[in-house]
C-alpha cells in the first residue's frame, strides 16, 4: 500500500511530529516510516496505524 508523500509530510508538519516521535506513537519502526516518507510501499496495517495517529487521509487511492 502506498502513502501519499505530500499528504504524509504535511500531516507530520501539522502535527509537529518527528519520525522518531511518530514511531513511538504508532509502534512502527523509524526505518519503515522513513521508507514510507520517501515513497516506498508499506503494509495495510502500517498505513492504518500511521493514518490513525496523523489524523489525515494519507493513503493513496489508485
TIKE-359264 format. One record per residue (C-alpha): residue number from 1; residue in three letters; chain; x, y, z. Coordinates in steps of 0.001 Angstrom, whole numbers, plus 524288, in hexadecimal, padded with zeros to 5 digits. Layout:
<recs>
+------+------+-------+-------+-------+-------+
| resi | resn | chain |  east | north |    up |
+------+------+-------+-------+-------+-------+
|  NUM |  ALA |     A |     X |     Y |     Z |
...
+------+------+-------+-------+-------+-------+
</recs>
This chain:
<recs>
+------+------+-------+-------+-------+-------+
| resi | resn | chain |  east | north |    up |
+------+------+-------+-------+-------+-------+
|    1 |  UNK |     A | 80000 | 80000 | 80000 |
|    2 |  UNK |     A | 8052C | 80D7C | 7FCC3 |
|    3 |  UNK |     A | 80473 | 819BC | 804FF |
|    4 |  UNK |     A | 802D7 | 826FE | 7FE6D |
|    5 |  UNK |     A | 81043 | 82D02 | 8010E |
|    6 |  UNK |     A | 80B7F | 83B05 | 80081 |
|    7 |  UNK |     A | 7FFF2 | 8388A | 8098B |
|    8 |  UNK |     A | 808CF | 830CC | 812B1 |
|    9 |  UNK |     A | 812E2 | 83BC0 | 8138F |
|   10 |  UNK |     A | 8082F | 845E7 | 81584 |
|   11 |  UNK |     A | 801F3 | 83DD6 | 82059 |
|   12 |  UNK |     A | 80F0B | 83C14 | 82732 |
|   13 |  UNK |     A | 81154 | 84ABC | 826C2 |
|   14 |  UNK |     A | 80378 | 84DF8 | 82AFD |
|   15 |  UNK |     A | 80466 | 844B9 | 8369B |
|   16 |  UNK |     A | 81256 | 8496C | 83969 |
|   17 |  UNK |     A | 81750 | 83B69 | 839D1 |
|   18 |  UNK |     A | 824C3 | 83626 | 836CE |
|   19 |  UNK |     A | 826B0 | 828BE | 830E8 |
|   20 |  UNK |     A | 82BA8 | 82413 | 83E22 |
|   21 |  UNK |     A | 81FAF | 82919 | 84566 |
|   22 |  UNK |     A | 8165F | 8238B | 83B27 |
|   23 |  UNK |     A | 81D39 | 81662 | 83CA0 |
|   24 |  UNK |     A | 81B22 | 816E9 | 84B4C |
|   25 |  UNK |     A | 80CC2 | 81A47 | 849DC |
|   26 |  UNK |     A | 809BB | 81017 | 83F71 |
|   27 |  UNK |     A | 812A5 | 804D5 | 842F7 |
|   28 |  UNK |     A | 817D8 | 80518 | 83506 |
|   29 |  UNK |     A | 826A3 | 8053B | 8337D |
|   30 |  UNK |     A | 82DCC | 811AE | 82FCD |
|   31 |  UNK |     A | 833A2 | 80A8D | 8242D |
|   32 |  UNK |     A | 8261D | 80723 | 81F0D |
|   33 |  UNK |     A | 8210E | 814F7 | 82122 |
|   34 |  UNK |     A | 82CE3 | 81AA8 | 81A2E |
|   35 |  UNK |     A | 82ABC | 81150 | 80ED6 |
|   36 |  UNK |     A | 81C5C | 81519 | 80E01 |
|   37 |  UNK |     A | 82035 | 82369 | 80E6A |
|   38 |  UNK |     A | 828BD | 8216A | 80261 |
|   39 |  UNK |     A | 81DFA | 81AA8 | 7FAB9 |
|   40 |  UNK |     A | 81FC9 | 80C41 | 7FDC5 |
|   41 |  UNK |     A | 813CE | 803D6 | 7FF9A |
|   42 |  UNK |     A | 80FAE | 7FE1D | 80CA9 |
|   43 |  UNK |     A | 805FA | 7F458 | 81207 |
|   44 |  UNK |     A | 7F7B9 | 7F80C | 81398 |
|   45 |  UNK |     A | 7F92A | 7F6D2 | 8225F |
|   46 |  UNK |     A | 804A1 | 80057 | 82286 |
|   47 |  UNK |     A | 7FD0C | 809EC | 81A15 |
|   48 |  UNK |     A | 7F16C | 8092F | 82366 |
|   49 |  UNK |     A | 7FA23 | 80B7B | 82F47 |
|   50 |  UNK |     A | 80070 | 8175C | 82910 |
|   51 |  UNK |     A | 7F370 | 81CF2 | 82487 |
|   52 |  UNK |     A | 7ED68 | 81AEF | 831FF |
|   53 |  UNK |     A | 7F802 | 822DC | 838C5 |
|   54 |  UNK |     A | 7F939 | 82D59 | 82E63 |
|   55 |  UNK |     A | 7EA98 | 82F17 | 82D8A |
|   56 |  UNK |     A | 7EB5B | 8311B | 81EFE |
|   57 |  UNK |     A | 7E7A9 | 82A26 | 81289 |
|   58 |  UNK |     A | 7F57B | 826C5 | 80E85 |
|   59 |  UNK |     A | 7F2E9 | 819E2 | 80791 |
|   60 |  UNK |     A | 7F419 | 81B05 | 7F8C5 |
|   61 |  UNK |     A | 7E82C | 81707 | 7F114 |
|   62 |  UNK |     A | 7EADF | 80FED | 7E454 |
+------+------+-------+-------+-------+-------+
</recs>
